[in-house]
Amino acid sequence: MTVENAHAFLDELKKDGHSPELMKKLGTEFDSSHMSEALKARGTSKDDLLKVAAGGSATTDWISAGAAVAGAAAAGA
């Protein structure tokens, strides 16, 4: 579990969108602190993603793609 895995997850999400295989990586290849650090490095946060997933507006291209993660995580919780 590493921050690098969280970055790779975000890159794949932005490139290909969400998939069941990608979502299986949540919590197995990185944890919440790793994702928080990766998001911070990209200039956003989990709170920003949740706002987009809840119907707010995206401020960057990849945040709108990343909202799928927040939505999937919230639905699975």
N, C-alpha and C positions, 0 to 999 in steps of 0.2 A: 504494500500500500504506500503510494507516494504522490507527491504533488505533480510529478511528471506524468503519472497515469491520469490524473485529473485534467491536465492540459491536453493530453492525447484524446481523452473522452470529449472535451469541448471542441477540439479540432474536428473529430469525426462527426460529432453532432452537427456542427456548422456545415460540413461538407456534404454529408449524406442524409441528414435528418435523423429522427429517432427510429429505432427498431427494437424488437424484443431482445435481440442479441446485445445491442448497446445498453439497453436498460438493465440487463443482468449485471453489468459492471458496477452499478451503483452499490456502494457499500462493500464491494468485494475487492476492487482494485485500488480504491481510495476511500478515505472517510470524509466526514463533514469538514474537518479542519483543513484537509488537503484541498477540497473544492473551494472553501472560503479563500484560501491563499491564492489559488489559481484564478478565481474570479477577481480578487483584489488586483492581481497583476494585470488583468485585462481591463481594469477601470470600472468594475461594477461589483455587485454583491448579490447574495441570495435574495435579499429583500427587493432589490431591483427586479430580479427575475420573477419573483412572486407577484409584484405589481403588474408586470406585463401579462403573466398568466391569468391574472384576475380581470384583465380588460384594460389595463393602462396602456400608455404608448411606449414603444421601444425607442431608445435614444441611439442605439447602434444596430447595425445589421445582425450581428451574431447574437445579441440579446434576444431578439424575437425568435431566433432559432432555439436559443437556450431556454426559452419559456416552456418548451416541450418537456424539458427535464423537470422543471418546477411543477408543472401540471401532473406529470407522471408520478413524481415523488409524493405530491399531495394526495393523489388518487389512491396510491398504494399504502399510504399511512393509516 
